[in-house]
Structure formats: C-alpha cells, structure tokens
C-alpha cells in the first residue's frame, strides 16, 4: 500500500497523465515509419524511452521552477512547495528516469543512442528559457516534437524529413496551448522577471498568436495528406481537431482556473487521442502511407 501511494505521489509530481500529449503522435510515427505494426521489441523500448524522457523532463521542470512555484498563488499547491516531495528526491527521481531513457535509446539502435544526449539537454534547457526569452513556448513545443522524431528513428535507424514535419506540427500545437496556459500568469511573470508571449504582448495579442500557431499546426499536419498519401479519414480527424481548437480558444478565461485547465490541458489530451485514432484508422482501413524515395 505504501509503495502504491509513493508511485501515485511521484506520478502526480510529473503529471504522468500528460504523457498523452506527445505519445499519440509518437505512436503514429512508429506505425507510419514501420508501415504497419512495429517490431515488438522496438515498440516496447520506444514506449519506455518516451515515458521516461517525458516524465524526467517534467520532474526536472518542477525542480528548476520550485522557487517560483512557492511564490505563485496558483502553483504553490504543487508537491514540492507543499513539502510532499523534496527537491532532492524529485531530482533523484528525474535522474533515474533520464538513465532509463538513455538505456532504452541504447537498446533501440545506435542513432537513437547518439541523439539521446541532445534530447536530455532539451529536457533541462527548456525549463530555463522563460528566464530570458518569450519564445519559451516554442522551445517547449520543439522539445515535445522530439517524440515523433525519436519514434521514427527507432524504426528506421536513419534520418528522414517526414518526422520533422510531424514534429513541426506538434511544436506549434504545444506552443499554442502553452501560450493559453501562460495567460494565467501575466502579472506574476512581470513581478518575477519571467518571460512569455502573454507577458510580452498582452492578453489580446497572446490570443491572436496562440490561434495563429494552432492554424499553422493544422496546416502542417494537413500537408502530410499530399506528402505521404494519407486519406480522407485522416482529414476528417484534422477537421474534428480544428473544431476542438476553436472551442479551446472560445472558452479562454484567464480568471477561471477550471476553464483554463480545460483549454490548455483536457481539450488537448482529446486532440492527441483524436489524431491517433483517425490517423491509425486511415492507415488500417484505407491503404497505409507512402514515403519511398522521399529524402
């Protein structure tokens, strides 16, 4: 029972459920790269790497931002400010996850292993970006976009431009909803000398930029219809995602925490699931994808 409580506590610390943001895109990349069901061994190690890497990054973010979370009325209920998990234990937990991530990359193929340190650098670096640039949202999106790239490399063991297109779509999608999330902290960020698009440009322009990022994301994903010959089910999925994003932007209300959680978290978890379901159904039912000869 004590072990279960401890696992739950650390799962809450790193917000394990938010693995759903990048995981669906990585799974689709695995299937597209393999043009079918991936090798079981690679699939298992890829999932371990994805889960360990994402949660290590979030654990490190909690450690790096602990001093700011303690000062924030909205974030002081997190585990470290509340004393539920010490900074030392959170750091040890994150380092263990990083080692698991590195070992999983080693077990997949040499390319993934050689690129793993770059991913580990991003896991740490993105948490510091809001200290010096309002482009921090794009750095977060860039880091999350590494998931489908790593998944593709896990299957093929070689560079290809298609996973970078998927990654670009993920980057602008994540950056868009991270801007929405940051709208709650405009005053706090100004007081603490932190940077974000809402802090830099104000609420009105932050909404415009977030919506623009999401439009760019949809266009990038739509381009795959022409590049790798996805089919109409894939486009239907993107249409549904577009409607969900529209709802997300309509309900924005920085003064209502529950509404902002829906806009920046819950709806986007549904979006990730929607992309996975329609991309996979499109692949299975309508004839797969084609990327031979593409460089």
N, C-alpha and C positions, 0 to 999 in steps of 0.2 A: 504493500500500500504506500509506504514512504517513497519507494522508487517511482511509482506512478505519479505521485504528487510532484516529485522533483522533475520528472520528464515533462509534465504539464507546465510547470513553472518556467522551465527553460524554453519550452515551445512558445509560451506566451511572450517571453522576453524577446525572441527573434521574430515573433509574429509568423509562425510556421505556415499558417493558412495562406499567407500572402505569396507563398511559393507558386500559387495558381496564376500569378501574373505572367511570369516568363515560361512556365512549364508547358502550357498548351502550344506555344509557338515552337519550342524546342522539340516537342513530340512530333509536330507536323514536319519539321525539318528532318527529323530522323526517318520518317516514313517516305518523304519525298526523295531524300538522298539515297535511301535503300531501294526505292521504287517497289516498296512492299513492306512486309514485316521485317524489322531489323534482326540481325543475329542476336540471339537471346543474351549471350554473354556481354556483347557490346551494349545492348539495351540496359541491362542491369547496372553496369558500371557507369554508363552515361547518366542514368537517373540518380545514382549515388553522388556523382560529381555535381549535378545540377542542384540537388537538395543541399548538399554540404556547402557548396560555394555560395548559394543564395543566402543561407542562414548564417554562415560565417560573416558575410558582408553586413547583414542586419545586426548581428551581435556586436561587430566592431563599431557600427554606427552608434549603437547605444552607449558603448564605452566612450567613444570620441565626443559624443554630444551630451554626456552626463551632466556636465556643469551648466549647460544651457537648459536641459530638461528640468533641473532643480529650480531654476528661476521662472519657468513658464507655468502659469496657472493651468494651462491646458495640458501640459505634458508631465507635470510633477507627480502624477499618479502612476507613471511607469515604474517598472520593477526596481531599477537602480536608485532613483530618487526616494522611493519608499523603503529602501533597505531590504527588499525581498531577495535581491541578488546583489552581491558585492561587485565592485568594479573588477577586482582581482579574479573572481570566479567567472565573471562574464568574459573576461579576456582569455582565461584559460580555456573556457568552452569554445570560444571563437577560434583559438589557435588549433585546438583539436580538430575542429571542422575543416580548417584550412589544410591540415595534414591529410585528412581523409580525402579532401578534394584533390590534392596533389597525387596521392596514391591511386585514386580512381583514374585520373588522367594518365598516369603511368601504365595502368592496366589496359587502357583502351588502345592507344597507338603512340608512336614517337611524336607526331605532330602535336597532338593534344598535350602531351607531357612538356614539350618545349615551350608551348604557348601558355601553359598553366601559370607560370610566374607573372606574366603580364596581366592575366585575369586577377591574380591575387593582389597585384599592385592597384588595380582599379577598385577592388573591394575596399581598400583602405583610402585611396585618394579621393573618391567621390564624396566622402563624408566631410572632407576639408574644403571642398570647392565653394561652399556658401560663405566661407570666411573671406573670399577675395573676388568672387565673380557672380553676377546674376545669371550667368549661363549654367549654373549648378544643375538646373533641371535637365538640360541636355546631357550633362556628364552622367547623371543618374540613368537617363534613358540609354546612353551609349553603353554603360555597364550592363544593364539588363539585356540589351541587344546582343551581348556576347553569348547568351544561352543558345539561340538557334544556330549561331556560327559554330560554337563548340560541338553542338549536336551533329551538324553536317560534317564537320571534320572527323568526328568519331566514326562515322560510317565510311567516308571516302578516303580519309587519310591524306587529303590533298586540298590545296586552295581552289576556290571557285567563287565567282562573283554572286551567284544566286543567294547564298546565305547572308551576304552583306545587304542585299535588297530587303530580305526579311528583317534583318537587324535594324535597318534604317526605319522601316515601318514601326517596329517595336520602340525605337528610340523616340520618335515624335509622339507616339501614343502615350508612352510613360511620361515624357516631359510635359505633355498637355495636362494629364491629370495630377501631376506633381505641382504644377502651377496652381491648379484649383485648390489643392491641399494647402499650399503656402499662403493662400488668400486669408486664412485664419490668423496669420502671424505677422501681418504687416507692421503693426505698432511695435510688437516685441522685437522683430528683426531690426527695426530702426534704432531701438533703445540699445540693443546689444551689438550693433555694428555688423550685423549679418546681411547677406545679400540674397535677393531673389527678384524675379521679374515683378511680382506684385509690389515689393518694397521699392523697386527702382522706377516703375512706370505707373503705379497706382492701380486700383481695382478695375477701373473701366478698361484700360489698355491690357491689363493682365487677362481679362476675359477674352478680348479680341485675339491676343497672341495664343492663348490656350486653344481656342476654337480653330485658329489657323493651323496650329500644329496637328490637331486631330484631322483636319481636312487633308493636310499633306500626308498623314499616315494612311488614310483610306486610299488616296491616290497611289501611293507606293504599293500597297497591297493589291490594288486593282491592276497594276502593271503586270503582276505575275500571271494574270489571265492571258496576256499576249506573249509573255516570255517563256513560260513553261507549259502552256496549253492546259490550264485548269479549265473547268466547265461551268455551266450555269448555276449549279448548286453552290459553288464557291462564291459566285457573285451575289446569290441570294443571301448567303451568310454575311457578306460585306454590307449589303443593304440593311439587314437587321442591325448590324453593328453601328451603322450610320445613324439609325433611329435611336439606338440606345445612347450614343454620344450626344445626340440632340437633346434627349431627355436630361442627360447629365448636365448639360450647360444651362438648360432652362431652370433647373431646380437649385442652382447655386445660390447659397445664402450664408455668407461667412459668419453671421451671428448665431446660426443654428448648427451646433456640433453634429447632431444626428443626421441632418440633411447633408452636411458636408462629408460625413463618412460615407453616405450613400453615393454621393457624386464622385468622390475621389477613391473609394475602395470597392464597395459592394457591386456597383454597376460594372466596374472594370473587371471584376472577377467573372461576372457573367459574360462580358465581352470576350475574355480569354477563352472561356468554355465554348462560346458560340463559334469562334474562329476554328477551334479544334474540331468540333462536331461537323461543321459544314465542309471544312477542308478535307477531312477524312472520308466523309460520305461521298463527296465529289470524287475523291481518289478511287474509292472502292466500287462505286456504282457506275461511274461514267468513264473509266478507262485510264486512270493514273495520270502521270505527268510526263513531259518530255524535256530533257535537257542535254541530250547527247550533242557533242560538238560545240557546246557553248563554252566560251572561255572567259 
